[in-house]
Amino acid sequence: MNFSTAASRDVKKLLVYRIGQIGDTVAALPSLWVLREQFPAARIVILSEIPGKKTHLPPETVLPKTGLVDGFEKYPGGSSLKNFLPAWRQIRALSRQGYQTMVYLTPSGRTLKQRLRDRCFFRSCGIKRLLGTNGFAQELRPRQADGTLVVLPREADTLLARLAQDGLPVPPAGQGRMDLCLTAAERERARQWWHANGNPATPQGWVAVCPGAKMASKLWPWERYAEIGRRLIREHGILPVVIGGAEDREVGIKLLGAWGGGLCAAGQLNVRESAALMEKSRFYLGNDTGVMHLAAAVGRPCVAIFSSQDWPGIWEPYGTGHQILRFEVPCAGCRLAVCDQELKCLRGIEVQRVYAACLAVLGRA
């Protein structure tokens, strides 16, 4: 008998282990909705690491406060003994609360050694059932015979496939539920921000621009965003609006000066308010970062500029209608946070190519 046939009857509390930041949380949305539908009466709690930096935003800043999950728990991240003991105490405390079933929604790049360690750790803490531990690829970062990178499935679909291994019914690939359940208050806050910043008339609409990213190896040169924005304003009457965190505000202000107009919402709205604002945009233009995943979650087509530091496919925005831009180089798949090759993969993505992608998205719209 599949676990799914008895799940709703047996499980009253469900612990979900998911680490990472905005993009990781958005990628888990379809799986979280599957769990909510499969376990409608269960208390679902997300277990994630304590963020290492202020710019690292945990699941509770992204997910709705009601309707999907019921709570959030934290543990100290890292593998040192200093962090291990408090983490072990935290998980033991959760097991005493009756969390005997855990859903293992760790990133698909988790190595076998890490997975075995996690399994032993959670078993030792009293967790009796572990879901989502099967279905990992034998080779996590595969290459073709000529050394080029294999295109991987999107992370959201990989997580769903792992749930399917345990008998849970999941939607077909690419059709998972990407719903942030934005509230009327969050949409009103976005509207108020717009009005407080001049309420500009945008008969041709506006574009959400994100020139930032958590990794320096993912930053397309800001001067190229400046040129794209100028052309969108001059040739199409489309207003560029910078979206991001407080750390992106400096480059946002520089872009406004280069554009001779536009707005900068970076650091002015929280994660969910930013998503609510982007609901009104025509499309997203920016780097491979959390804002891109938020834009896709609210149904916006993305013109997404990817470095070649990671494998293609896995972190592409969910859904259809996106324009993905990459430039392959011999060092593709380096996984470096800071490039040591002068950002050749990003500098190889020319302005005209990105501008053409913007026009393609506008043409479909």
Backbone hydrogen bonds in HBPLUS format (Angstrom, degrees):
<---DONOR---> <-ACCEPTOR-->    atom                        ^
c    i                          cat <-CA-CA->   ^        H-A-AA   ^      H-
h    n   atom  resd res      DA  || num        DHA   H-A  angle D-A-AA Bond
n    s   type  num  typ     dist DA aas  dist angle  dist       angle   num
A0005-THR N   A0002-ASN O   3.21 MM   3  5.79 145.6  2.33 112.9 120.2     1
A0006-ALA N   A0003-PHE O   3.14 MM   3  5.77 146.4  2.26 116.5 124.7     2
A0007-ALA N   A0003-PHE O   3.05 MM   4  5.89 119.5  2.43 144.4 160.3     3
A0010-ASP N   A0006-ALA O   3.01 MM   4  6.11 155.4  2.08 157.7 165.0     4
A0011-VAL N   A0007-ALA O   3.00 MM   4  5.70 172.5  2.00 157.5 159.8     5
A0043-ARG N   A0012-LYS O   2.78 MM  31  6.17 158.9  1.83 139.6 141.2     6
A0014-LEU N   A0043-ARG O   2.75 MM  29  5.97 167.5  1.77 155.7 154.5     7
A0045-VAL N   A0014-LEU O   2.90 MM  31  6.28 162.5  1.93 166.1 171.3     8
A0015-LEU N   A0101-THR O   3.11 MM  86  6.33 178.1  2.11 160.6 160.0     9
A0103-VAL N   A0015-LEU O   2.77 MM  88  6.28 151.8  1.84 153.6 163.3    10
A0016-VAL N   A0045-VAL O   2.80 MM  29  6.05 163.5  1.83 165.6 167.4    11
A0047-LEU N   A0016-VAL O   2.71 MM  31  5.82 170.5  1.72 156.5 157.3    12
A0017-TYR N   A0103-VAL O   2.88 MM  86  6.13 164.5  1.91 164.2 168.8    13
A0105-LEU N   A0017-TYR O   2.94 MM  88  5.51 129.2  2.20 137.8 153.1    14
A0018-ARG N   A0047-LEU O   3.12 MM  29  6.28 155.4  2.19 155.8 163.0    15
A0025-THR N   A0021-GLN O   2.93 MM   4  6.15 156.5  1.99 160.5 167.9    16
A0026-VAL N   A0022-ILE O   2.93 MM   4  6.21 165.1  1.95 161.2 165.0    17
A0027-ALA N   A0023-GLY O   2.96 MM   4  6.09 157.1  2.01 146.2 152.7    18
A0028-ALA N   A0025-THR O   3.04 MM   3  5.13 134.2  2.26  97.4 110.3    19
A0029-LEU N   A0026-VAL O   3.04 MM   3  5.20 155.2  2.11 106.1 113.9    20
A0031-SER N   A0028-ALA O   3.08 MM   3  5.39 116.8  2.50 107.6 122.7    21
A0032-LEU N   A0028-ALA O   2.92 MM   4  6.14 157.4  1.97 159.2 166.7    22
A0033-TRP N   A0029-LEU O   2.96 MM   4  6.23 156.0  2.01 159.6 165.7    23
A0034-VAL N   A0030-PRO O   3.08 MM   4  6.34 147.8  2.19 139.5 148.2    24
A0035-LEU N   A0031-SER O   2.98 MM   4  6.31 158.9  2.02 150.4 155.4    25
A0036-ARG N   A0032-LEU O   2.90 MM   4  6.16 155.1  1.97 146.1 153.3    26
A0037-GLU N   A0033-TRP O   2.98 MM   4  6.14 157.9  2.03 145.9 151.3    27
A0038-GLN N   A0034-VAL O   2.85 MM   4  6.00 149.7  1.95 147.6 156.9    28
A0039-PHE N   A0035-LEU O   2.81 MM   4  5.78 149.6  1.91 148.0 154.9    29
A0042-ALA N   A0039-PHE O   3.17 MM   3  5.36 155.5  2.23 109.0 116.4    30
A0070-ASP N   A0044-ILE O   2.71 MM  26  5.31 163.1  1.74 153.7 159.4    31
A0046-ILE N   A0071-GLY O   3.00 MM  25  6.41 159.6  2.05 146.4 144.2    32
A0073-GLU N   A0046-ILE O   2.80 MM  27  6.09 163.4  1.82 162.9 163.1    33
A0048-SER N   A0073-GLU O   3.11 MM  25  6.54 160.3  2.15 154.2 156.8    34
A0075-TYR N   A0048-SER O   3.18 MM  27  6.51 133.0  2.42 142.5 150.9    35
A0050-ILE N   A0075-TYR O   2.90 MM  25  5.83 141.2  2.06 154.3 154.3    36
A0056-HIS N   A0053-LYS O   3.07 MM   3  5.30 157.6  2.12 106.4 113.5    37
A0061-THR N   A0058-PRO O   3.10 MM   3  5.87 160.2  2.14 123.3 128.9    38
A0062-VAL N   A0059-PRO O   2.93 MM   3  5.30 155.4  1.99 113.9 122.0    39
A0063-LEU N   A0059-PRO O   2.96 MM   4  6.04 170.9  1.97 175.2 177.5    40
A0083-ASN N   A0080-SER O   3.10 MM   3  5.42 129.1  2.37 103.2 114.8    41
A0084-PHE N   A0080-SER O   2.82 MM   4  6.03 151.2  1.91 149.3 159.1    42
A0085-LEU N   A0081-LEU O   3.32 MM   4  6.24 172.6  2.33 149.5 147.7    43
A0087-ALA N   A0083-ASN O   3.09 MM   4  6.19 157.2  2.15 150.2 157.2    44
A0088-TRP N   A0084-PHE O   2.83 MM   4  6.05 158.2  1.88 154.7 160.9    45
A0089-ARG N   A0085-LEU O   3.00 MM   4  6.25 158.6  2.05 151.3 156.7    46
A0090-GLN N   A0086-PRO O   2.95 MM   4  6.16 152.2  2.03 143.4 151.0    47
A0091-ILE N   A0087-ALA O   2.97 MM   4  6.28 162.3  2.00 155.8 159.2    48
A0092-ARG N   A0088-TRP O   2.95 MM   4  6.10 159.9  1.99 148.2 154.4    49
A0093-ALA N   A0089-ARG O   2.94 MM   4  6.13 152.0  2.02 143.3 150.9    50
A0094-LEU N   A0090-GLN O   3.06 MM   4  6.39 148.4  2.16 143.0 151.5    51
A0095-SER N   A0091-ILE O   2.91 MM   4  6.24 154.5  1.97 150.9 157.9    52
A0096-ARG N   A0092-ARG O   3.05 MM   4  6.34 146.8  2.16 145.8 154.4    53
A0097-GLN N   A0094-LEU O   2.93 MM   3  5.03 138.6  2.10  98.7 111.4    54
A0099-TYR N   A0094-LEU O   3.45 MM   5  6.03 165.6  2.47 142.1 140.8    55
A0098-GLY N   A0095-SER O   3.05 MM   3  5.25 159.2  2.09 105.4 111.2    56
A0100-GLN N   A0098-GLY O   3.04 MM   2  5.73 116.2  2.46 111.3  94.5    57
A0128-LYS N   A0100-GLN O   2.89 MM  28  5.26 127.9  2.16 123.9 137.1    58
A0129-ARG N   A0100-GLN O   2.95 MM  29  6.32 168.9  1.96 161.6 164.2    59
A0102-MET N   A0129-ARG O   2.87 MM  27  6.17 164.2  1.90 155.4 159.3    60
A0131-LEU N   A0102-MET O   2.83 MM  29  6.21 166.3  1.85 160.0 164.8    61
A0104-TYR N   A0131-LEU O   2.63 MM  27  5.82 178.9  1.63 161.7 161.3    62
A0110-ARG N   A0107-PRO O   3.15 MM   3  5.86 156.1  2.21 125.0 125.3    63
A0115-ARG N   A0111-THR O   2.90 MM   4  6.20 155.2  1.96 151.2 158.8    64
A0116-LEU N   A0112-LEU O   2.90 MM   4  6.11 162.9  1.93 156.6 160.3    65
A0117-ARG N   A0113-LYS O   3.03 MM   4  6.17 158.9  2.08 144.7 150.9    66
A0118-ASP N   A0114-GLN O   2.89 MM   4  6.09 159.0  1.93 146.7 152.6    67
A0119-ARG N   A0115-ARG O   2.86 MM   4  6.06 163.0  1.89 150.3 155.1    68
A0120-CYS N   A0116-LEU O   3.02 MM   4  6.23 167.3  2.04 150.8 153.6    69
A0121-PHE N   A0117-ARG O   2.94 MM   4  6.11 157.1  1.99 147.6 154.8    70
A0122-PHE N   A0118-ASP O   2.89 MM   4  6.12 171.6  1.90 162.4 162.5    71
A0123-ARG N   A0119-ARG O   2.96 MM   4  6.06 159.6  2.00 150.0 156.3    72
A0124-SER N   A0120-CYS O   2.97 MM   4  6.05 157.2  2.03 144.5 150.6    73
A0125-CYS N   A0121-PHE O   3.18 MM   4  6.43 124.7  2.50 135.7 149.9    74
A0125-CYS N   A0122-PHE O   3.12 MM   3  5.00 137.4  2.31  92.9 105.2    75
A0127-ILE N   A0122-PHE O   3.15 MM   5  5.64 158.2  2.20 158.5 152.0    76
A0126-GLY N   A0123-ARG O   3.04 MM   3  5.37 162.9  2.07 113.6 116.0    77
A0150-VAL N   A0142-PRO O   3.26 MM   8  5.75 166.9  2.27 141.1 137.1    78
A0144-GLN N   A0148-THR O   2.68 MM   4  5.27 163.6  1.71 157.9 163.6    79
A0147-GLY N   A0144-GLN O   2.92 MM   3  5.18 162.6  1.95 113.7 117.8    80
A0152-LEU N   A0312-PRO O   2.92 MM 160  6.25 164.4  1.94 160.4 155.1    81
A0157-ASP N   A0154-ARG O   3.09 MM   3  5.45 119.9  2.47 105.3 119.0    82
A0158-THR N   A0154-ARG O   3.03 MM   4  6.34 151.4  2.11 152.0 161.1    83
A0155-GLU N   A0314-ILE O   2.90 MM 159  5.17 153.4  1.97 147.5 139.0    84
A0159-LEU N   A0155-GLU O   3.00 MM   4  6.27 158.2  2.05 155.8 160.0    85
A0160-LEU N   A0156-ALA O   3.19 MM   4  6.45 157.1  2.25 141.8 147.9    86
A0161-ALA N   A0157-ASP O   2.94 MM   4  6.15 156.1  2.00 145.4 151.9    87
A0162-ARG N   A0158-THR O   3.12 MM   4  6.42 144.5  2.25 142.5 151.3    88
A0163-LEU N   A0159-LEU O   3.20 MM   4  6.59 149.6  2.29 145.7 153.4    89
A0163-LEU N   A0160-LEU O   3.08 MM   3  5.16 118.5  2.47  96.5 111.5    90
A0164-ALA N   A0160-LEU O   2.97 MM   4  6.32 151.8  2.05 149.7 158.3    91
A0165-GLN N   A0161-ALA O   3.19 MM   4  6.49 134.6  2.41 137.1 147.6    92
A0165-GLN N   A0162-ARG O   3.21 MM   3  5.16 131.3  2.46  92.8 105.3    93
A0166-ASP N   A0163-LEU O   3.00 MM   3  5.47 147.5  2.11 109.7 118.9    94
A0168-LEU N   A0163-LEU O   3.39 MM   5  5.73 157.8  2.44 142.4 136.2    95
A0167-GLY N   A0164-ALA O   2.94 MM   3  5.03 161.1  1.98 112.1 113.7    96
A0175-GLN N   A0172-PRO O   3.01 MM   3  5.56 155.7  2.07 141.9 142.0    97
A0187-ARG N   A0183-THR O   3.07 MM   4  6.39 157.6  2.12 148.8 154.8    98
A0188-GLU N   A0184-ALA O   2.87 MM   4  6.04 149.0  1.97 143.8 153.1    99
A0189-ARG N   A0185-ALA O   2.93 MM   4  6.13 151.2  2.01 142.9 150.4   100
A0190-ALA N   A0186-GLU O   3.14 MM   4  6.39 154.3  2.21 141.7 147.8   101
A0191-ARG N   A0187-ARG O   2.98 MM   4  6.23 153.7  2.05 143.4 150.8   102
A0192-GLN N   A0188-GLU O   2.85 MM   4  6.08 158.2  1.89 152.0 157.6   103
A0193-TRP N   A0189-ARG O   3.01 MM   4  6.24 155.0  2.08 145.1 151.6   104
A0194-TRP N   A0190-ALA O   3.09 MM   4  6.35 160.9  2.13 147.8 152.3   105
A0195-HIS N   A0191-ARG O   3.02 MM   4  6.32 163.1  2.05 152.6 156.6   106
A0196-ALA N   A0192-GLN O   2.84 MM   4  6.00 155.6  1.90 150.3 157.5   107
A0197-ASN N   A0193-TRP O   3.09 MM   4  6.27 124.9  2.41 141.5 154.7   108
A0197-ASN N   A0194-TRP O   3.20 MM   3  5.29 143.8  2.34  97.9 108.3   109
A0199-ASN N   A0194-TRP O   3.06 MM   5  5.45 148.4  2.16 149.8 143.1   110
A0198-GLY N   A0195-HIS O   3.28 MM   3  5.51 135.8  2.49 119.0 114.2   111
A0205-GLY N   A0202-THR O   2.84 MM   3  4.84 157.0  1.90 106.8 114.2   112
A0239-LEU N   A0205-GLY O   3.26 MM  34  6.66 156.7  2.31 144.0 143.4   113
A0282-ARG N   A0206-TRP O   2.79 MM  76  5.83 172.3  1.79 175.1 176.4   114
A0207-VAL N   A0239-LEU O   2.88 MM  32  6.22 151.5  1.96 146.1 154.0   115
A0241-VAL N   A0207-VAL O   2.89 MM  34  6.09 156.5  1.95 172.6 171.3   116
A0208-ALA N   A0283-PHE O   3.06 MM  75  6.38 158.5  2.10 163.6 164.4   117
A0285-LEU N   A0208-ALA O   2.80 MM  77  6.10 159.8  1.84 169.5 170.7   118
A0209-VAL N   A0241-VAL O   2.80 MM  32  5.75 171.2  1.81 146.6 148.3   119
A0243-ILE N   A0209-VAL O   2.84 MM  34  5.89 157.0  1.89 147.1 151.9   120
A0210-CYS N   A0285-LEU O   2.98 MM  75  6.47 152.4  2.06 146.3 154.5   121
A0287-ASN N   A0210-CYS O   3.22 MM  77  6.39 152.4  2.30 167.6 167.7   122
A0218-LYS N   A0215-MET O   3.08 MM   3  5.58 161.9  2.12 116.0 118.8   123
A0219-LEU N   A0216-ALA O   3.33 MM   3  5.52 168.4  2.35 115.1 114.7   124
A0217-SER N   A0337-ALA O   2.91 MM 120  5.34 145.0  2.04 143.6 140.8   125
A0224-ARG N   A0221-PRO O   2.99 MM   3  5.63 144.8  2.12 114.2 123.3   126
A0225-TYR N   A0222-TRP O   3.06 MM   3  5.10 120.6  2.42  96.7 111.5   127
A0226-ALA N   A0222-TRP O   2.98 MM   4  6.34 147.6  2.09 146.5 156.3   128
A0227-GLU N   A0223-GLU O   3.12 MM   4  6.46 149.8  2.22 138.5 144.8   129
A0228-ILE N   A0224-ARG O   3.02 MM   4  6.28 164.0  2.04 148.9 153.0   130
A0229-GLY N   A0225-TYR O   2.89 MM   4  6.00 168.8  1.90 152.0 155.3   131
A0230-ARG N   A0226-ALA O   3.06 MM   4  6.25 159.5  2.10 146.7 152.0   132
A0231-ARG N   A0227-GLU O   3.15 MM   4  6.38 159.1  2.19 148.4 153.3   133
A0232-LEU N   A0228-ILE O   2.94 MM   4  6.25 157.0  1.99 154.2 161.1   134
A0233-ILE N   A0229-GLY O   2.97 MM   4  6.18 158.1  2.02 152.0 157.6   135
A0234-ARG N   A0230-ARG O   2.87 MM   4  6.00 174.2  1.88 153.7 155.7   136
A0235-GLU N   A0231-ARG O   2.83 MM   4  5.58 164.4  1.86 145.4 150.9   137
A0236-HIS N   A0232-LEU O   3.12 MM   4  5.21 139.8  2.29 120.9 129.8   138
A0238-ILE N   A0232-LEU O   3.12 MM   6  5.45 170.0  2.13 130.6 128.1   139
A0237-GLY N   A0233-ILE O   3.05 MM   4  4.52 139.4  2.22 116.6 122.3   140
A0263-LEU N   A0240-PRO O   3.20 MM  23  6.73 152.0  2.29 145.3 153.6   141
A0242-VAL N   A0263-LEU O   2.91 MM  21  6.31 160.5  1.94 150.7 149.0   142
A0265-ALA N   A0242-VAL O   2.82 MM  23  5.73 154.5  1.88 155.2 159.2   143
A0267-GLY N   A0244-GLY O   3.06 MM  23  6.31 151.9  2.14 133.5 127.4   144
A0248-ASP N   A0245-GLY O   2.93 MM   3  5.43 158.3  1.97 114.4 121.5   145
A0249-ARG N   A0246-ALA O   3.16 MM   3  5.33 165.4  2.18 109.0 113.5   146
A0252-GLY N   A0248-ASP O   3.02 MM   4  6.13 145.9  2.14 143.5 154.2   147
A0253-ILE N   A0249-ARG O   2.88 MM   4  6.16 155.0  1.94 156.0 159.8   148
A0254-LYS N   A0250-GLU O   3.15 MM   4  6.47 156.3  2.21 145.3 151.9   149
A0255-LEU N   A0251-VAL O   2.97 MM   4  6.23 148.2  2.07 143.3 151.6   150
A0256-LEU N   A0252-GLY O   3.03 MM   4  6.39 153.7  2.10 148.1 154.9   151
A0257-GLY N   A0253-ILE O   3.15 MM   4  6.45 154.9  2.22 147.7 153.6   152
A0258-ALA N   A0254-LYS O   3.03 MM   4  6.35 151.9  2.11 143.7 151.7   153
A0259-TRP N   A0255-LEU O   2.76 MM   4  5.96 151.9  1.84 155.2 163.1   154
A0260-GLY N   A0256-LEU O   2.86 MM   4  5.80 138.6  2.04 139.9 150.6   155
A0261-GLY N   A0256-LEU O   3.29 MM   5  5.37 138.6  2.48 141.8 148.7   156
A0268-GLN N   A0265-ALA O   2.93 MM   3  5.17 164.4  1.95 132.4 133.3   157
A0274-SER N   A0270-ASN O   2.86 MM   4  6.00 151.9  1.93 154.4 162.2   158
A0275-ALA N   A0271-VAL O   3.06 MM   4  6.41 150.6  2.14 144.0 152.1   159
A0276-ALA N   A0272-ARG O   2.95 MM   4  6.22 152.4  2.03 141.5 149.1   160
A0277-LEU N   A0273-GLU O   2.90 MM   4  6.19 150.0  1.99 144.1 152.1   161
A0278-MET N   A0274-SER O   2.96 MM   4  6.24 158.4  2.00 148.8 154.1   162
A0279-GLU N   A0275-ALA O   3.17 MM   4  6.45 127.1  2.46 140.6 153.2   163
A0279-GLU N   A0276-ALA O   3.34 MM   3  5.33 142.5  2.49  95.0 105.1   164
A0280-LYS N   A0277-LEU O   3.13 MM   3  5.98 159.6  2.17 122.3 126.4   165
A0281-SER N   A0278-MET O   2.99 MM   3  5.02 157.9  2.04 106.0 113.2   166
A0284-TYR N   A0301-PRO O   2.92 MM  17  6.28 160.7  1.96 157.2 163.1   167
A0303-VAL N   A0284-TYR O   2.71 MM  19  5.90 162.0  1.74 153.0 159.1   168
A0286-GLY N   A0303-VAL O   3.17 MM  17  6.62 161.0  2.20 165.0 165.7   169
A0305-ILE N   A0286-GLY O   2.91 MM  19  6.02 168.0  1.92 155.9 159.4   170
A0292-MET N   A0289-THR O   3.07 MM   3  5.51 128.2  2.35 109.6 121.8   171
A0293-HIS N   A0290-GLY O   3.06 MM   3  5.20 115.4  2.50  98.6 113.4   172
A0294-LEU N   A0290-GLY O   3.01 MM   4  6.37 151.4  2.10 150.7 159.3   173
A0295-ALA N   A0291-VAL O   2.93 MM   4  6.19 158.8  1.97 151.2 156.5   174
A0296-ALA N   A0292-MET O   3.05 MM   4  6.38 158.7  2.10 149.7 154.9   175
A0297-ALA N   A0293-HIS O   2.94 MM   4  6.11 148.1  2.04 140.7 149.9   176
A0298-VAL N   A0294-LEU O   3.11 MM   4  6.46 137.3  2.30 146.6 156.7   177
A0298-VAL N   A0295-ALA O   3.26 MM   3  5.38 133.7  2.48  97.1 108.6   178
A0300-ARG N   A0295-ALA O   2.90 MM   5  5.26 160.7  1.94 153.0 147.2   179
A0299-GLY N   A0296-ALA O   3.02 MM   3  5.01 157.1  2.07 107.7 109.8   180
A0323-GLN N   A0302-CYS O   2.76 MM  21  6.09 168.5  1.77 164.7 168.5   181
A0304-ALA N   A0323-GLN O   2.89 MM  19  6.21 150.6  1.98 162.3 172.0   182
A0325-LEU N   A0304-ALA O   2.94 MM  21  6.13 166.0  1.96 173.2 170.6   183
A0306-PHE N   A0325-LEU O   2.89 MM  19  5.92 172.0  1.90 168.0 170.7   184
A0333-GLY N   A0308-SER O   2.74 MM  25  6.14 161.4  1.77 158.5 165.1   185
A0335-ARG N   A0309-GLN O   2.70 MM  26  4.76 144.8  1.82 131.9 141.5   186
A0316-GLU N   A0313-GLY O   3.19 MM   3  5.32 169.9  2.21 112.7 114.8   187
A0332-ALA N   A0329-VAL O   3.01 MM   3  5.40 157.0  2.06 124.5 123.9   188
A0347-ARG N   A0343-LEU O   2.85 MM   4  6.02 170.0  1.86 164.6 168.1   189
A0348-GLY N   A0344-LYS O   3.00 MM   4  5.91 128.3  2.28 134.3 145.2   190
A0349-ILE N   A0346-LEU O   3.02 MM   3  5.47 163.1  2.05 112.4 117.9   191
A0353-ARG N   A0350-GLU O   3.16 MM   3  5.41 123.5  2.50 101.1 114.6   192
A0354-VAL N   A0350-GLU O   3.22 MM   4  6.62 156.8  2.28 151.3 157.4   193
A0355-TYR N   A0351-VAL O   2.84 MM   4  6.07 164.4  1.87 159.9 164.9   194
A0356-ALA N   A0352-GLN O   2.93 MM   4  6.05 155.5  1.99 142.7 149.0   195
A0357-ALA N   A0353-ARG O   3.11 MM   4  6.36 146.7  2.23 138.6 147.3   196
A0357-ALA N   A0354-VAL O   3.08 MM   3  5.02 117.2  2.49  92.3 107.8   197
A0358-CYS N   A0354-VAL O   2.96 MM   4  6.36 150.0  2.05 148.6 157.0   198
A0359-LEU N   A0355-TYR O   3.01 MM   4  6.36 155.7  2.07 149.1 155.4   199
A0360-ALA N   A0356-ALA O   2.94 MM   4  6.20 147.9  2.04 143.0 152.2   200
A0361-VAL N   A0357-ALA O   3.06 MM   4  6.36 156.2  2.12 149.0 153.9   201
A0362-LEU N   A0358-CYS O   2.95 MM   4  6.21 162.4  1.98 150.9 156.2   202
A0363-GLY N   A0359-LEU O   2.82 MM   4  5.96 148.7  1.91 145.1 153.7   203
A0364-ARG N   A0360-ALA O   3.15 MM   4  6.44 150.8  2.24 143.3 149.6   204
A0365-ALA N   A0361-VAL O   3.01 MM   4  6.28 155.7  2.07 148.5 155.7   205
